[in-house]
Structures are given as structure tokens and as C-alpha cells.
């Protein structure tokens, strides 16, 4: 049974270039403005991944304007981590960072082991298929948790 939507969700992964921006974009598409959604990475050393942009565009999610940021950037841009109701980590490193960063706050950190598609596949089509699997895994997790 679907849970009620939280007021705010922060998705995090390693670089904020693939999984967490996908989750942010897909959640906004599914639930509109019912929930405030952002994403960060442990690092912000990469631009948004072109394959992530391509496979999200297939389902009507626009990611091309996304700018990667990390946990520290979040605070610098005036958003307090303590203001989120839920942090969803999608990689072991981001889970560790999220747990460490939230230890002083009363927030829930969930771990969703989402496949990292980077480096998978030899051909362009094989790479796109790996990214589609990640996109679909995120989509199914969102629908499973919060329904339609």
C-alpha cells in the first residue's frame, strides 16, 4: 500500500550526475508540486550525464538544465538539510554521507540500492539500455513507495 507523500525529499548519490537527478526529475513528473524535491551528490565534480538526459527525455522528464551539487552546496544555497523530511540515498557512499550529515537531526534516511549504469555497455544502445534500467528501477521504487 502506498505511503502518503512527504512534504520534502532529498535524493543523493555519488556525483549528482545520474541517479539522484533522475529521481528528482521523475518524482517531480509523477507528483508535481505536492512534494518539494531536490538532489545532491557526495561530490559535485561531474556535469549531468548525457545518457541520463536522453533516457529521461524518453519519458518526458527534462534534465538538461540540472546543475550538480553536493551536500555542502545545499547549505550554501540556503537550504538546510534539516528542512527535509526524507533523504533517499542511492549508493553506499551517499548513504554514509547522509547518515553522517543528519545525525544531529530527526530525519529519516532510506537506502535504495539503485544500479549505477555508468561504465556499463559497449555500444551506444547497450549504454542507453543500462541507463533505462536505472531509470525504470527508480520509477518503480517511487511508484511502489508513493503510488500514483
N, C-alpha and C positions, 0 to 999 in steps of 0.2 A: 504494500500500500504506500502511495506517495506521501512524503512528508510535506508540511507547509513550507513555503519558500522563506528563507531567512531574509532579513532586511538588507544585509550586505555580505558579499562573498569575495574573498581574495584567493585567486588561483596562483600557484607558484610552481616553478620547475627550475631547471638548471640555468638557462640563459634568457628566458622570457622571449624566445625567438620561434618556438614551435608549439609545444603542448599548452602552456598556460595562455598564450594569446588565442589559440584555437578555442580553448574552454571559455575564455571571456567572450569571444565573439559569438560562439554557438549559444551560450547562455542568454546573451542579450537578444539573439534572434528568437529563441524559444519563449522567453519570459518577459521580453520588453523591459519596461522601466519598473516592474514590480519589485525588483531587487537591484541594489547598487552593486556593480561588479567591476573589479579591477584585476590586474595580473602583474606579477613581478617574477624575477629570477634570482637565484643566488648571486649570479653575475649578470651584468648587462653589457657584455663585450661583443655581442653579435647583433646584426640587424635582423628584422623579421625575415624568416626563411621563405624563399620564393615558392618552394613546393607547398608549404603551409598555406600561402596566399592562394595558390592555384586550386588546391583541393577544397578549401573553404568557399571559394568563389562558386564552385560547382553546386553548393547547397545554399547560395545566396548570402553568404557571410563575407563581409568586406574586411580584410586585414591589412591592406597595403599601406594605410596611414599609421599603423601601430609603431610605436617607438619603445624599444626595450628599456626596462628599468629594473633596478634591484630593490631590496628591502630598504636600504638607506635612502635611495631616491624617493621612495614613497613618502618618507618623513620630510625630506627637503621640499617636496611639492605640496606640503601642508596637509597630508593625510596621515592620521595616526593609525598605527597598526591596531591599537586598542579599540578603534572605532568599527572594526569588522566583527560580525557575529560568527563567521566561519572562515577558516583558512583551509583550503584544499591543496595539499602537496601532491605532486605527480612524479616525483623522483625521490630516491633516498636522501640525496644531498639537500633538496629543498625541504623535505620533512624534518631533517635535523635542524636546519636553519630556522624553520617556522616554530618548532618546539622551543628552541633556544630563545628566539625573539619574543615569544609570547609567554614565557614562564612567569612573568610578573602580572599578567592579565588573565582575566577569566574568559578565555575564548576557546572554542573547540578547534582542534587541528585534526583533520582527517587525511588519511593517506589513500590515494587512488593510484595503484601501480599501473600507470599508463605507459605503453610501449614508446620508446624513443625511436623514431623512424630514421633519424639522421644516420647516414652511412650504410643504410640497407638498400639493396638492389643495385644492379649493374647498369641497366638501361634506364632511360627516362621513364618509360612506362612502369618498370619494376619499382622505381623510386616513388612514383606517384601512387602506386598501389600500396606501398608501405605507409605512406602518409595518409591515404584513405582509411587504412585500418586503424591508425591512431585517431583520426577524426571520428570515425564511427564508434570507436571504443569510448571516447569522451562523450559523444552524443548519447550512447546507451547508458552510460553512468548518470548523466544528467536526467534523462527520462526516467530511469529506474529510481532515482532519489526523489525527484520533484514532480514526476508525471507530466501531463500535457499542460 
